[in-house]
Amino acid sequence: MTTLLGCIADDFTGATDLAGLLARSGVRVSLRIGVPEDAASDDTAAFEVIALKCRTIAVADAVAECRAALLWLQRAGAKRFFWKYCSTFDSTPQGNIGPVAEALMADLGTKQTIYCPAFPENGRAIFMGNLFVGRLPLAESPMKDHPLTPMLDSNLMRLLEPQVSNPVGLVDRLTVARGSDAVRAELARLEGQGVPHVVVDAVANADLETIAQACSGMTLLTGGSALAMPLPRLYQQDGSIAADTQIQPRPKIADKAIVLSGSCSAMTRAQVAAYANHAPGYKLDPLELVETGTQPAIDWLAGQSFADAPIVYATAEPDAVRQTQARLGVARAGEVVEQALAHIAVAARDNGCRRFIIAGGETSGAVTQALGVTRLDVGREIVPGVPWCFATSARYPIAITLKSGNFGTETFFADALAKLDAS
């Protein structure tokens, strides 16, 4: 099937978040891990999502990877495109959100795009250009302690301006409340003033509907996954796509499971604590990993039953994370954990595990790459933005869910296992 919408996500959990919301439409969604090495074939979905691991890499590398993904999607037939980043706008003053957007705009020859990371179902709202997490401004939320991209300003315009070379504007909530025609008119006015980068307010799903209706014809949209959620219906209404390709039925998956958590977000810390109360658990210490490697964890895992769905985690409190980073460096501390969890995932698979619950964007990228997963069919959501997906690893059918650090409730890990069994 010819692809209509081609999506590029800056991390793996964000990609599954986007794919899960698109899959709500019933139209088939294909999720690719990394830019496919082969040319696009006839076996493409109406919605193709390419998951990259480029949120925190060097700007030039992120731009190059995203441009390669864009080229593959164009060859698959896509005419409209979506650059997906985190609903908390995870980035630094150098990038990578703005530089990638500018590069994609240049390649597509488009003069304007919007930025809307709002996700009201998960407590992310934008008002007068300021991003809120629940009732807290972004800079007062737990994101201020993020180990890689600490968010110390809540204003999206101020966050975006250092990342781009052209002016940044705003379509505010008062304009959005007047409807899609008003949004289109304000975007046209800003374009006439030479403003190519436009932050758009949204505090409720109805706002996202209005924005999507106003902007569905744009060549490039950027934002969080919730902005893309109305697009399938709008494409069906305008005749761009027919809902004749349904979600693939889930394959039969053995019930042996493992939970792997590298995220240190506030929600993941609560989820790990809740789950470890009733499941076997092993905590990784990055400093010990440098000294001894993963063999102690592998030895522990060998004595566990995957029927009990054990958890292996490096999740820690912010002070402990900072102390580790001071000893190892920020990048090295993260790499040690990612490599360890990836190694453990492969060991678990080789010992019969077929269900994988992964917490954390960087961890998800490392684990899926280690498992050799290159494509997933997207199933039903566990919570908004977090679906079960189905793939093949070393010829074995597996189920895998990739959870962004702050998503879900405290009982997410147990809920995920129950949801898969019930589906």
C-alpha beads as a LAMMPS data file, in Angstrom:
LAMMPS data file: protein, C-alpha beads

423 atoms
422 bonds

1 atom types
1 bond types

-500.0 500.0 xlo xhi
-500.0 500.0 ylo yhi
-500.0 500.0 zlo zhi

Masses

1 110.0

Atoms # bond

1 1 1 0.000 0.000 0.000
2 1 1 1.268 3.506 -0.783
3 1 1 2.217 5.451 2.311
4 1 1 0.330 8.686 2.925
5 1 1 1.843 9.962 6.181
6 1 1 5.529 9.441 6.957
7 1 1 6.568 10.022 10.548
8 1 1 10.009 10.450 12.098
9 1 1 10.375 10.099 15.874
10 1 1 13.415 11.132 17.874
11 1 1 13.303 8.158 20.225
12 1 1 11.798 4.687 20.350
13 1 1 9.204 5.187 23.077
14 1 1 8.024 8.328 21.314
15 1 1 7.672 6.348 18.112
16 1 1 5.470 3.705 19.733
17 1 1 3.484 6.473 21.425
18 1 1 2.776 8.028 18.022
19 1 1 2.135 4.691 16.340
20 1 1 -0.309 3.648 19.062
21 1 1 -2.393 6.794 18.704
22 1 1 -2.480 6.484 14.913
23 1 1 -3.478 2.826 15.259
24 1 1 -6.599 3.845 17.183
25 1 1 -8.060 4.625 13.760
26 1 1 -8.015 0.946 12.771
27 1 1 -5.709 1.690 9.848
28 1 1 -2.516 -0.356 9.742
29 1 1 0.542 1.323 11.232
30 1 1 4.063 0.062 10.613
31 1 1 6.885 1.017 12.971
32 1 1 10.450 0.773 11.661
33 1 1 13.411 0.707 14.030
34 1 1 15.981 2.937 12.400
35 1 1 16.070 3.904 8.744
36 1 1 15.420 0.712 6.741
37 1 1 18.435 -0.488 4.803
38 1 1 16.307 -1.772 1.933
39 1 1 14.329 0.341 -0.466
40 1 1 10.625 0.748 0.253
41 1 1 8.648 -2.276 -0.951
42 1 1 5.003 -2.966 -1.630
43 1 1 4.642 -4.023 2.009
44 1 1 4.292 -0.514 3.400
45 1 1 1.457 0.771 5.549
46 1 1 -0.644 3.893 5.093
47 1 1 1.117 5.261 8.161
48 1 1 4.830 4.553 8.419
49 1 1 6.739 5.569 11.542
50 1 1 10.535 5.512 11.654
51 1 1 11.972 5.373 15.169
52 1 1 15.374 6.961 15.564
53 1 1 17.587 7.358 18.601
54 1 1 18.585 10.941 17.926
55 1 1 17.165 13.014 20.776
56 1 1 20.479 13.643 22.497
57 1 1 23.121 12.894 19.859
58 1 1 25.189 15.576 18.101
59 1 1 23.050 17.988 16.096
60 1 1 24.738 17.187 12.776
61 1 1 24.218 13.465 13.309
62 1 1 20.558 13.938 14.253
63 1 1 19.937 16.045 11.158
64 1 1 21.651 13.487 8.917
65 1 1 19.629 10.579 10.337
66 1 1 16.345 12.447 10.008
67 1 1 17.081 13.487 6.438
68 1 1 17.835 9.847 5.571
69 1 1 14.529 8.817 7.147
70 1 1 12.717 11.505 5.160
71 1 1 14.215 10.236 1.923
72 1 1 13.088 6.650 2.640
73 1 1 9.564 7.835 3.449
74 1 1 9.411 9.878 0.260
75 1 1 10.423 6.797 -1.716
76 1 1 7.626 4.892 0.050
77 1 1 5.215 7.425 -1.449
78 1 1 4.572 9.696 1.520
79 1 1 3.412 13.206 0.673
80 1 1 2.862 14.500 4.211
81 1 1 5.267 14.246 7.101
82 1 1 5.366 14.443 10.884
83 1 1 8.439 15.180 13.044
84 1 1 7.659 13.753 16.478
85 1 1 9.443 14.731 19.682
86 1 1 8.619 14.429 23.361
87 1 1 5.546 16.075 24.880
88 1 1 7.937 17.748 27.339
89 1 1 10.011 19.206 24.458
90 1 1 13.148 17.370 25.603
91 1 1 16.083 19.213 24.052
92 1 1 18.985 21.555 24.752
93 1 1 19.600 25.126 23.538
94 1 1 21.617 23.619 20.673
95 1 1 18.888 21.206 19.509
96 1 1 17.822 18.806 18.288
97 1 1 14.166 19.727 17.694
98 1 1 14.682 22.990 15.810
99 1 1 17.657 22.012 13.645
100 1 1 15.905 18.868 12.438
101 1 1 12.721 20.782 11.666
102 1 1 14.658 23.361 9.642
103 1 1 16.485 20.640 7.708
104 1 1 13.240 18.806 6.896
105 1 1 11.592 22.064 5.834
106 1 1 14.487 22.792 3.491
107 1 1 14.382 19.313 1.932
108 1 1 10.613 19.518 1.473
109 1 1 10.628 23.090 0.236
110 1 1 8.021 24.185 2.769
111 1 1 8.024 27.699 4.233
112 1 1 6.297 27.126 7.564
113 1 1 5.605 24.490 10.188
114 1 1 4.043 24.336 13.643
115 1 1 5.280 23.087 17.005
116 1 1 2.688 21.564 19.325
117 1 1 3.894 19.002 21.894
118 1 1 0.619 19.142 23.881
119 1 1 -0.844 15.805 25.061
120 1 1 -3.848 16.607 27.277
121 1 1 -4.612 12.939 28.053
122 1 1 -1.200 12.730 29.696
123 1 1 -1.304 16.132 31.363
124 1 1 0.714 18.151 28.824
125 1 1 -0.818 21.511 27.918
126 1 1 0.430 24.688 26.216
127 1 1 -0.966 28.097 27.171
128 1 1 0.420 31.380 25.836
129 1 1 3.453 29.486 24.630
130 1 1 4.201 27.952 28.032
131 1 1 4.243 24.191 28.495
132 1 1 2.651 22.656 31.572
133 1 1 3.095 19.168 33.031
134 1 1 -0.100 18.620 34.948
135 1 1 -0.556 21.875 36.873
136 1 1 3.154 22.644 36.991
137 1 1 5.079 24.765 34.500
138 1 1 7.620 22.589 32.697
139 1 1 10.564 24.165 34.530
140 1 1 8.963 23.383 37.912
141 1 1 8.063 19.804 37.016
142 1 1 10.272 16.733 37.543
143 1 1 11.658 17.437 34.054
144 1 1 13.913 20.034 35.637
145 1 1 15.943 17.078 36.956
146 1 1 16.161 15.126 33.694
147 1 1 19.710 13.717 33.510
148 1 1 20.205 14.438 29.791
149 1 1 17.833 17.269 28.921
150 1 1 16.962 19.207 32.085
151 1 1 14.133 21.563 31.175
152 1 1 14.786 24.853 32.965
153 1 1 12.438 27.119 31.012
154 1 1 8.716 26.582 30.403
155 1 1 8.327 28.921 27.436
156 1 1 8.486 27.009 24.151
157 1 1 9.306 30.094 22.112
158 1 1 12.337 30.865 24.267
159 1 1 13.366 27.195 24.147
160 1 1 13.047 27.028 20.365
161 1 1 14.611 30.363 19.397
162 1 1 18.266 29.391 20.093
163 1 1 17.790 26.215 18.045
164 1 1 16.630 27.800 14.785
165 1 1 17.928 30.458 12.428
166 1 1 14.612 32.158 11.648
167 1 1 11.887 33.862 13.740
168 1 1 9.511 32.003 16.061
169 1 1 5.860 32.991 16.457
170 1 1 2.796 31.947 18.450
171 1 1 -0.797 31.029 17.689
172 1 1 -2.319 31.456 21.137
173 1 1 -5.227 29.725 22.849
174 1 1 -7.587 32.622 22.147
175 1 1 -7.032 32.149 18.408
176 1 1 -7.390 28.355 18.621
177 1 1 -10.688 28.813 20.487
178 1 1 -12.084 30.702 17.470
179 1 1 -11.669 27.630 15.270
180 1 1 -9.623 26.235 12.419
181 1 1 -10.251 29.150 10.046
182 1 1 -8.824 31.547 12.622
183 1 1 -5.768 29.326 13.074
184 1 1 -5.194 29.206 9.308
185 1 1 -5.556 32.963 9.040
186 1 1 -3.067 33.600 11.839
187 1 1 -0.563 31.171 10.326
188 1 1 -0.910 32.955 6.978
189 1 1 -0.379 36.319 8.679
190 1 1 2.762 35.049 10.399
191 1 1 4.067 33.546 7.160
192 1 1 3.569 36.901 5.477
193 1 1 5.757 38.424 8.201
194 1 1 8.480 35.881 7.522
195 1 1 7.834 33.674 10.567
196 1 1 8.393 30.002 9.624
197 1 1 8.372 28.447 13.118
198 1 1 5.073 28.706 14.997
199 1 1 4.257 27.389 18.464
200 1 1 0.536 26.605 18.826
201 1 1 -1.330 26.532 22.148
202 1 1 -3.479 23.546 23.123
203 1 1 -5.007 22.722 26.493
204 1 1 -7.598 20.087 25.527
205 1 1 -8.202 17.432 22.885
206 1 1 -10.711 19.757 21.211
207 1 1 -7.854 22.213 20.608
208 1 1 -5.815 19.478 18.921
209 1 1 -8.802 18.689 16.687
210 1 1 -8.983 22.338 15.669
211 1 1 -5.248 22.578 15.021
212 1 1 -5.139 19.320 13.050
213 1 1 -8.079 20.436 10.926
214 1 1 -6.372 23.744 10.208
215 1 1 -3.003 22.183 9.441
216 1 1 -3.702 18.699 8.015
217 1 1 -2.806 19.904 4.543
218 1 1 0.615 21.198 5.590
219 1 1 3.525 19.240 4.166
220 1 1 5.289 19.062 7.539
221 1 1 3.860 19.086 11.048
222 1 1 5.908 18.806 14.216
223 1 1 4.853 18.044 17.753
224 1 1 3.886 15.407 20.248
225 1 1 1.979 12.326 19.256
226 1 1 -1.432 13.667 20.295
227 1 1 -1.371 16.232 17.489
228 1 1 -1.302 13.369 14.984
229 1 1 -4.235 11.515 16.544
230 1 1 -6.990 13.322 14.553
231 1 1 -5.149 13.018 11.227
232 1 1 -6.415 9.556 10.132
233 1 1 -10.037 10.656 10.407
234 1 1 -9.326 13.917 8.573
235 1 1 -7.525 12.023 5.801
236 1 1 -10.494 9.680 5.489
237 1 1 -12.881 12.629 5.302
238 1 1 -10.944 14.334 2.524
239 1 1 -10.535 11.085 0.580
240 1 1 -6.770 10.843 1.024
241 1 1 -7.081 7.378 2.536
242 1 1 -9.643 4.617 2.962
243 1 1 -9.802 2.662 6.226
244 1 1 -9.399 -0.689 4.497
245 1 1 -6.192 -1.869 6.109
246 1 1 -6.840 -2.999 9.639
247 1 1 -4.550 -3.559 12.611
248 1 1 -2.841 -6.917 12.324
249 1 1 -4.169 -9.660 14.636
250 1 1 -1.784 -10.365 17.485
251 1 1 0.319 -13.506 17.182
252 1 1 0.449 -16.129 19.910
253 1 1 3.220 -15.184 22.331
254 1 1 4.630 -17.386 25.094
255 1 1 3.847 -15.984 28.552
256 1 1 7.428 -15.639 29.860
257 1 1 8.151 -11.964 30.541
258 1 1 10.703 -9.481 31.848
259 1 1 10.585 -5.802 32.828
260 1 1 13.662 -3.666 32.060
261 1 1 13.817 -0.082 33.315
262 1 1 16.499 2.495 32.666
263 1 1 14.299 5.548 33.107
264 1 1 14.800 7.705 36.202
265 1 1 11.664 9.828 35.768
266 1 1 9.419 10.447 38.755
267 1 1 6.660 8.219 37.396
268 1 1 8.989 5.352 36.521
269 1 1 10.480 5.502 40.007
270 1 1 6.989 5.057 41.430
271 1 1 6.234 2.252 38.949
272 1 1 9.417 0.361 39.814
273 1 1 8.738 0.700 43.535
274 1 1 5.177 -0.579 43.135
275 1 1 6.132 -3.509 40.921
276 1 1 9.179 -4.579 42.955
277 1 1 6.876 -5.088 45.944
278 1 1 5.490 -8.280 44.422
279 1 1 7.956 -9.377 41.705
280 1 1 11.620 -10.494 41.832
281 1 1 13.883 -7.496 41.274
282 1 1 17.539 -6.719 40.613
283 1 1 18.907 -3.164 40.831
284 1 1 21.826 -2.218 38.597
285 1 1 24.463 0.177 39.903
286 1 1 26.323 1.955 37.057
287 1 1 29.520 2.163 39.107
288 1 1 29.425 -1.581 39.773
289 1 1 28.687 -2.245 36.101
290 1 1 31.901 -0.459 35.170
291 1 1 33.819 -2.735 37.542
292 1 1 32.099 -6.112 37.094
293 1 1 29.994 -5.882 33.920
294 1 1 26.607 -7.554 33.614
295 1 1 27.560 -11.097 34.639
296 1 1 26.232 -10.801 38.215
297 1 1 22.868 -9.670 36.846
298 1 1 22.874 -12.466 34.257
299 1 1 23.666 -14.998 36.995
300 1 1 20.793 -13.655 39.110
301 1 1 18.437 -13.804 36.149
302 1 1 19.362 -17.435 35.495
303 1 1 17.903 -18.321 38.887
304 1 1 14.559 -16.622 38.197
305 1 1 11.401 -17.872 36.535
306 1 1 10.196 -15.691 33.684
307 1 1 6.686 -16.796 34.614
308 1 1 7.128 -14.376 37.546
309 1 1 8.099 -11.527 35.162
310 1 1 11.171 -10.313 37.076
311 1 1 12.357 -6.721 36.846
312 1 1 15.914 -5.490 36.260
313 1 1 16.303 -1.751 36.729
314 1 1 18.764 1.095 37.025
315 1 1 16.034 3.539 38.059
316 1 1 17.305 5.837 40.812
317 1 1 16.567 9.108 42.605
318 1 1 17.877 12.373 41.076
319 1 1 20.612 12.848 43.703
320 1 1 21.977 9.354 43.065
321 1 1 21.901 9.968 39.314
322 1 1 23.840 13.205 39.709
323 1 1 26.455 11.503 41.884
324 1 1 26.929 8.767 39.278
325 1 1 27.182 11.315 36.480
326 1 1 29.786 13.239 38.471
327 1 1 31.882 10.072 38.671
328 1 1 31.397 8.729 35.145
329 1 1 30.225 11.698 33.099
330 1 1 26.674 12.158 31.824
331 1 1 27.098 10.290 28.545
332 1 1 29.120 7.414 30.010
333 1 1 26.678 6.874 32.881
334 1 1 23.803 6.514 30.428
335 1 1 25.716 4.279 28.029
336 1 1 26.736 1.853 30.781
337 1 1 23.128 1.334 31.815
338 1 1 21.793 1.070 28.264
339 1 1 24.412 -1.486 27.249
340 1 1 23.794 -3.545 30.373
341 1 1 20.014 -3.672 29.904
342 1 1 20.465 -4.508 26.216
343 1 1 22.776 -7.398 27.123
344 1 1 20.307 -8.630 29.746
345 1 1 17.428 -8.473 27.253
346 1 1 19.295 -10.724 24.835
347 1 1 20.129 -13.168 27.631
348 1 1 16.464 -13.233 28.646
349 1 1 15.336 -13.905 25.079
350 1 1 17.870 -16.703 24.689
351 1 1 16.468 -18.260 27.856
352 1 1 12.875 -18.287 26.629
353 1 1 11.538 -14.827 27.479
354 1 1 9.093 -13.578 24.839
355 1 1 7.391 -10.580 26.464
356 1 1 9.403 -7.419 27.105
357 1 1 8.303 -4.306 28.999
358 1 1 10.877 -1.544 28.553
359 1 1 10.842 1.803 30.406
360 1 1 12.816 4.758 29.101
361 1 1 13.498 6.127 25.640
362 1 1 17.248 5.549 25.561
363 1 1 16.825 2.098 27.109
364 1 1 14.172 1.186 24.552
365 1 1 16.485 2.123 21.723
366 1 1 19.351 0.042 23.083
367 1 1 17.166 -2.995 23.806
368 1 1 15.358 -3.093 20.468
369 1 1 18.636 -2.748 18.607
370 1 1 20.212 -5.522 20.666
371 1 1 17.226 -7.792 19.993
372 1 1 17.614 -7.166 16.270
373 1 1 14.089 -5.771 15.957
374 1 1 13.738 -3.716 12.789
375 1 1 9.958 -3.554 12.324
376 1 1 6.947 -3.786 14.611
377 1 1 3.253 -4.137 13.962
378 1 1 1.422 -1.865 16.372
379 1 1 -1.305 -3.336 18.556
380 1 1 -3.658 -1.936 21.139
381 1 1 -2.699 0.594 23.768
382 1 1 -2.025 -0.245 27.404
383 1 1 -2.431 3.407 28.391
384 1 1 -2.679 6.417 26.074
385 1 1 0.430 6.521 23.927
386 1 1 1.884 3.159 24.988
387 1 1 0.835 0.192 22.822
388 1 1 1.864 -3.431 22.784
389 1 1 3.793 -4.171 19.592
390 1 1 4.668 -7.443 17.889
391 1 1 7.921 -8.326 16.188
392 1 1 10.441 -11.061 15.511
393 1 1 13.750 -11.429 17.345
394 1 1 16.180 -14.175 16.289
395 1 1 13.235 -15.890 14.547
396 1 1 11.123 -15.845 17.725
397 1 1 7.810 -13.966 17.840
398 1 1 7.896 -11.468 20.690
399 1 1 5.623 -8.861 22.255
400 1 1 7.288 -5.646 23.340
401 1 1 6.117 -2.365 24.784
402 1 1 8.321 0.710 24.951
403 1 1 7.211 3.145 27.645
404 1 1 8.269 6.759 27.847
405 1 1 9.531 7.513 31.333
406 1 1 6.664 9.705 32.535
407 1 1 3.786 7.758 30.977
408 1 1 1.367 5.422 32.744
409 1 1 0.201 5.038 36.325
410 1 1 2.046 3.441 39.229
411 1 1 0.666 -0.014 38.331
412 1 1 1.726 0.193 34.682
413 1 1 4.019 -2.861 34.582
414 1 1 1.420 -5.240 36.031
415 1 1 -1.318 -3.604 33.953
416 1 1 0.696 -4.135 30.776
417 1 1 0.997 -7.872 31.374
418 1 1 -2.701 -8.162 32.171
419 1 1 -3.665 -6.152 29.089
420 1 1 -1.679 -8.439 26.782
421 1 1 -3.309 -11.531 28.226
422 1 1 -6.752 -9.980 27.890
423 1 1 -6.336 -8.790 24.292

Bonds

1 1 1 2
2 1 2 3
3 1 3 4
4 1 4 5
5 1 5 6
6 1 6 7
7 1 7 8
8 1 8 9
9 1 9 10
10 1 10 11
11 1 11 12
12 1 12 13
13 1 13 14
14 1 14 15
15 1 15 16
16 1 16 17
17 1 17 18
18 1 18 19
19 1 19 20
20 1 20 21
21 1 21 22
22 1 22 23
23 1 23 24
24 1 24 25
25 1 25 26
26 1 26 27
27 1 27 28
28 1 28 29
29 1 29 30
30 1 30 31
31 1 31 32
32 1 32 33
33 1 33 34
34 1 34 35
35 1 35 36
36 1 36 37
37 1 37 38
38 1 38 39
39 1 39 40
40 1 40 41
41 1 41 42
42 1 42 43
43 1 43 44
44 1 44 45
45 1 45 46
46 1 46 47
47 1 47 48
48 1 48 49
49 1 49 50
50 1 50 51
51 1 51 52
52 1 52 53
53 1 53 54
54 1 54 55
55 1 55 56
56 1 56 57
57 1 57 58
58 1 58 59
59 1 59 60
60 1 60 61
61 1 61 62
62 1 62 63
63 1 63 64
64 1 64 65
65 1 65 66
66 1 66 67
67 1 67 68
68 1 68 69
69 1 69 70
70 1 70 71
71 1 71 72
72 1 72 73
73 1 73 74
74 1 74 75
75 1 75 76
76 1 76 77
77 1 77 78
78 1 78 79
79 1 79 80
80 1 80 81
81 1 81 82
82 1 82 83
83 1 83 84
84 1 84 85
85 1 85 86
86 1 86 87
87 1 87 88
88 1 88 89
89 1 89 90
90 1 90 91
91 1 91 92
92 1 92 93
93 1 93 94
94 1 94 95
95 1 95 96
96 1 96 97
97 1 97 98
98 1 98 99
99 1 99 100
100 1 100 101
101 1 101 102
102 1 102 103
103 1 103 104
104 1 104 105
105 1 105 106
106 1 106 107
107 1 107 108
108 1 108 109
109 1 109 110
110 1 110 111
111 1 111 112
112 1 112 113
113 1 113 114
114 1 114 115
115 1 115 116
116 1 116 117
117 1 117 118
118 1 118 119
119 1 119 120
120 1 120 121
121 1 121 122
122 1 122 123
123 1 123 124
124 1 124 125
125 1 125 126
126 1 126 127
127 1 127 128
128 1 128 129
129 1 129 130
130 1 130 131
131 1 131 132
132 1 132 133
133 1 133 134
134 1 134 135
135 1 135 136
136 1 136 137
137 1 137 138
138 1 138 139
139 1 139 140
140 1 140 141
141 1 141 142
142 1 142 143
143 1 143 144
144 1 144 145
145 1 145 146
146 1 146 147
147 1 147 148
148 1 148 149
149 1 149 150
150 1 150 151
151 1 151 152
152 1 152 153
153 1 153 154
154 1 154 155
155 1 155 156
156 1 156 157
157 1 157 158
158 1 158 159
159 1 159 160
160 1 160 161
161 1 161 162
162 1 162 163
163 1 163 164
164 1 164 165
165 1 165 166
166 1 166 167
167 1 167 168
168 1 168 169
169 1 169 170
170 1 170 171
171 1 171 172
172 1 172 173
173 1 173 174
174 1 174 175
175 1 175 176
176 1 176 177
177 1 177 178
178 1 178 179
179 1 179 180
180 1 180 181
181 1 181 182
182 1 182 183
183 1 183 184
184 1 184 185
185 1 185 186
186 1 186 187
187 1 187 188
188 1 188 189
189 1 189 190
190 1 190 191
191 1 191 192
192 1 192 193
193 1 193 194
194 1 194 195
195 1 195 196
196 1 196 197
197 1 197 198
198 1 198 199
199 1 199 200
200 1 200 201
201 1 201 202
202 1 202 203
203 1 203 204
204 1 204 205
205 1 205 206
206 1 206 207
207 1 207 208
208 1 208 209
209 1 209 210
210 1 210 211
211 1 211 212
212 1 212 213
213 1 213 214
214 1 214 215
215 1 215 216
216 1 216 217
217 1 217 218
218 1 218 219
219 1 219 220
220 1 220 221
221 1 221 222
222 1 222 223
223 1 223 224
224 1 224 225
225 1 225 226
226 1 226 227
227 1 227 228
228 1 228 229
229 1 229 230
230 1 230 231
231 1 231 232
232 1 232 233
233 1 233 234
234 1 234 235
235 1 235 236
236 1 236 237
237 1 237 238
238 1 238 239
239 1 239 240
240 1 240 241
241 1 241 242
242 1 242 243
243 1 243 244
244 1 244 245
245 1 245 246
246 1 246 247
247 1 247 248
248 1 248 249
249 1 249 250
250 1 250 251
251 1 251 252
252 1 252 253
253 1 253 254
254 1 254 255
255 1 255 256
256 1 256 257
257 1 257 258
258 1 258 259
259 1 259 260
260 1 260 261
261 1 261 262
262 1 262 263
263 1 263 264
264 1 264 265
265 1 265 266
266 1 266 267
267 1 267 268
268 1 268 269
269 1 269 270
270 1 270 271
271 1 271 272
272 1 272 273
273 1 273 274
274 1 274 275
275 1 275 276
276 1 276 277
277 1 277 278
278 1 278 279
279 1 279 280
280 1 280 281
281 1 281 282
282 1 282 283
283 1 283 284
284 1 284 285
285 1 285 286
286 1 286 287
287 1 287 288
288 1 288 289
289 1 289 290
290 1 290 291
291 1 291 292
292 1 292 293
293 1 293 294
294 1 294 295
295 1 295 296
296 1 296 297
297 1 297 298
298 1 298 299
299 1 299 300
300 1 300 301
301 1 301 302
302 1 302 303
303 1 303 304
304 1 304 305
305 1 305 306
306 1 306 307
307 1 307 308
308 1 308 309
309 1 309 310
310 1 310 311
311 1 311 312
312 1 312 313
313 1 313 314
314 1 314 315
315 1 315 316
316 1 316 317
317 1 317 318
318 1 318 319
319 1 319 320
320 1 320 321
321 1 321 322
322 1 322 323
323 1 323 324
324 1 324 325
325 1 325 326
326 1 326 327
327 1 327 328
328 1 328 329
329 1 329 330
330 1 330 331
331 1 331 332
332 1 332 333
333 1 333 334
334 1 334 335
335 1 335 336
336 1 336 337
337 1 337 338
338 1 338 339
339 1 339 340
340 1 340 341
341 1 341 342
342 1 342 343
343 1 343 344
344 1 344 345
345 1 345 346
346 1 346 347
347 1 347 348
348 1 348 349
349 1 349 350
350 1 350 351
351 1 351 352
352 1 352 353
353 1 353 354
354 1 354 355
355 1 355 356
356 1 356 357
357 1 357 358
358 1 358 359
359 1 359 360
360 1 360 361
361 1 361 362
362 1 362 363
363 1 363 364
364 1 364 365
365 1 365 366
366 1 366 367
367 1 367 368
368 1 368 369
369 1 369 370
370 1 370 371
371 1 371 372
372 1 372 373
373 1 373 374
374 1 374 375
375 1 375 376
376 1 376 377
377 1 377 378
378 1 378 379
379 1 379 380
380 1 380 381
381 1 381 382
382 1 382 383
383 1 383 384
384 1 384 385
385 1 385 386
386 1 386 387
387 1 387 388
388 1 388 389
389 1 389 390
390 1 390 391
391 1 391 392
392 1 392 393
393 1 393 394
394 1 394 395
395 1 395 396
396 1 396 397
397 1 397 398
398 1 398 399
399 1 399 400
400 1 400 401
401 1 401 402
402 1 402 403
403 1 403 404
404 1 404 405
405 1 405 406
406 1 406 407
407 1 407 408
408 1 408 409
409 1 409 410
410 1 410 411
411 1 411 412
412 1 412 413
413 1 413 414
414 1 414 415
415 1 415 416
416 1 416 417
417 1 417 418
418 1 418 419
419 1 419 420
420 1 420 421
421 1 421 422
422 1 422 423
